[in-house]
């Protein structure tokens, strides 16, 4: 990969990050729509960045989205100690998707399923077991909220985000708007 390719992918990742920040600001302002709309769209951005720019940039955006959510106020204060787990959950989501995303159309679907599976397993284990084992000092009420938010709802959020990402990828394929070799899909 040339330096120009890296610069292009960094710029594209920055644009995806800008969209994520805008979504986080909207979610912070309109709290009632946050879990229903913003979560899946953030998942979409992670997958699209991974697809368009590659896993390295997918990992980068997986880290930056939760990091920016904290100062923006998009991550509720009781969830801030859980942010490192969110970062890792995002990374395994992107990595699970990347493993099979280039294996034809079926690879896109399997990638979303694999990414969702590893993300949900990690976040669920972290939210219900790891936070207690690591003694993070999270209040019982916050721990209960984390347990509820990062188990079953994450399946829905990740799958919805994956569905939107697949639709967007199909549109990009048809309009030839991507860095990926479309003959491999």
N, C-alpha and C positions, 0 to 999 in steps of 0.2 A: 504494500500500500504506500502510495506516495504521500509526501507532505501535504500536497494540495488536497488529496482525498481526506486526510485527517482534518484539515482546516474546514473543508466542506461539511464533514460529518459533525464537527464541533459546532459549527454554525447551525446546522439542522437540529442538533440536540438542544442548543440554546433556544431555538424557536419553540421546540416541544416544552422546554422548561418554562418559558414565558407563558405558554398556554396553561400549564399546570398551576403556575402562580396566580394567574387570572381566575382559574377555577377555584383555587383555595380562598381567594378573596371573596368570590361570590358565595362560596360555602360558609365562610365566616359571617358574612352579612345576612344570608338567608339560611339560618341554621336548620330549619325544617326540611330543606331539600338536600342538605349535605349528604346523608347516607344513601339516599335514593338515586341521586344523580352524580354528585361529585366523585364519590368513591369509584363507581364504574368508569367514569371518564378519566380519572387518574390512572386506573389500571390500563385503559386503552392507550394512554400516552406512554406508559412504560413499555407495552408491547410494540407499539408503532416505532418508538425509538430503537428498540432492539431489532426490529425487522429492517428498518430503513438504514440505520447507522451501524448496526452490529452489537454484539453482546457487551463489548467494552463500554460503549456509550449507553447501552441499556442499564448497565450496572451503575454508571455515573449518575444517570437520572434517577435511578432507584434510591441512591443515597441522597441526592440533592432535594428531592421532593419533600421528604419528611424534615430535612434540615431547615428548609425554608418555611415549612409549615409552623415551626415553633415561633420564630419572631413575628410572623404574620398573624399569629393568633388563630390559625386554622386548625391547630391541634389543641384540643381541650387540655387545660392545665393538668388534670389528673393523669392524662395519657403521656405526658412528657417523659416520665421515667421509662415508659414502654417504647419510646422512639427507636432505640437501637434494634429492638426486635422487629419493628416495622421495617426498618432499613433492610435487615437480613431477609425478612419475608418478601420484600420487593425484589431483592437480588435473586432469590431462588425462583421466584415467579418468572423473572426475565430469563434466567438460565434454563429453567425447565422448558420454556417456550423455544428458546434458541436451539436447543438440542435437536429438535425435529422440524423446525419451521421451514426448512428448505427441502423437505421430503415430499414435495407436491402439495396439492390442496389438502389432502388428508393430513399432511404434516402440520398444517396450520391448526386444524381442529385438535389433533393429538397434542400439539404444543400448548394450546390453551388448557387442555385437560391436565396435562402433566404439570405445567406451571401452577395451575390452580391447586392440584393435589399436594404438591410439595409446599406451596405457600400456606395452605390451610392447615396441613399437618404441623408445620413448624409454628405458626402463630397460635394454633389451638394448644399445642403442648406448652408453648411459652406462656400463654395467658392463663392456663389452668394449673401448671406445675412449676415451670421454671422460675416464675416471679417469686414463688414461695421458697424454692430451693436456694435461690440467690439472695434471699432476704433483702429485697430492694427497699424496704421501708414504705411500701405502698399501703395505704389505709385499706381496711377490709372492704369499705364501700367502693373505693376506686378499683380494687382487685376484682370485685364482683362485676363492676361495669366493664372492665377490660375483658374479663372472661366471657361476658355476653357479646361484646362487640367483635371479638377476634376469634370466634368459632364459626358457627353456622352462617352468620351474615357474610363472612368473607367468601364463602362458596358462591353466593349469589353475586356479590360485588365483582369477584374475579371472572366469573363466567359471563356476566353481562358486559364487562369491559372487554373480554375476549371476543364476544360476538360483534361488538362495535368495531374492534380492531380488524377482525376478518372482513367485515363489510368494507372498511376503509382500504384495506390491502387489495381487495378485489377491484375497487374503484381505481386505485393507483395502477394496478396491473393493466386494466383496460385502457387507461389513459397514458400508460407508460411513464408514470411519475415516481420512479424509485431508483435507488442505487443497486438493488438486487437484480441479478440476472433473471429475467422473467421466464426464460426457457426452462429454468430448473423448477418452476412452480407448476 
